[in-house]
Amino acid sequence: MRKAATGALAMGLILIVGTAAQARIKLVALPQREATLLRLDNPAFTLVEEERLLTLQKGTNQVDFSWKGVNIDPDSIRLQILDHPQEVRLISVSYPPNEAALVWQIYSPQPFNERVRVSYLLSNIDRLVTYEGLVPTDESSMELKSYLVLRNFSGEDFPEAKVQLDYGESFEKSIQHQETKRMLFFSKAKLPVEKTFTWDDRREPWDPEKMDRNVGIPVFYTLYNTQEKGLGENALWGGKVRVFQEDGRGSTIFLGEDKVELVPVGEKLSLYIGESRDIVVTQRKMKEERKIKERNSSGQPILWDTEEILEVKVENFKDKPALLILTEHIPGQWDMASCTHKYELKDFETLEFRIDLKPKEKVNLTMHYHRRNLR
């Protein structure tokens, strides 16, 4: 029976045999949902799949489906015959004027109790994915949990439904209109984690002593979405991540919060947890000598090369070892004359150094390079 503005879906059944009248008559006894699946793969719409049991008479049956007060995309509604797909046929679909409803005409060669699947796209079911990470005192691993926050403003009640994201296990939940629920759907323990201190010459100050504020080094925990590192089965949805650490006394401390984007399989998940002043990086340009290659008719230089030397001093004040990811940029065309440390060329102008610092260690890094054909 179609309900009023309560928003609940209704399905009425009209049995028409031979030349019976075509009036739409709603029955009092309506087929209830046998099963409901909510698929949350798409952030804009929720795919709803319902299974219902229809009592079909021999001949043409008319099924009324209405959704007053429910945010359904009418063009997305589909009906699938499950039990006797070769015998029972959907003949036509019509839309009564000025109504949030449609009418299916279904032909059955004989009386059947027929299971059908009704699917449609439903809007205004919001989903948020949040994460919690817990690391032990030695920061060698992480327990990662993911929660689904489901908010139903669609106008429809789901007393019992199977909820399925594009990864993780499906779970049975009820979710009523205007209800919000938070559900754990993903948990992995002892994931290898890498703690890194990062310094980028384009973002960080070169000489922290000249700053009028305390300068910290950004700190990250890095996980890898690969099977070798305990993940890698699916992409990880973006969302808010809160990271905690065991304090060694049976409780935890809050380290930081970050918001991450979608992490495809094979990519890394870097979680910013704050800044540290236990690592100090100081960079100075020790030499920049210009060598003129061309001059204009007035004798002004128009093309030159430069010989440059950069010196980076790193000091670890911690009592523990630390990994520093140092990023340098050399714009334009260049060649390296000498460098005291190995680096990985991320692109034509970006160099990444991985420097393993021992406790209380000081490290000097020097780059000697030439930049070519400057104007």
Summary of the structure (lengths in Angstrom):
residues: 375
radius of gyration: 32.3
end to end distance: 79.3
largest distance: 102.4
contacts: 1074
relative contact order: 0.11
helix: 2%
strand: 61%
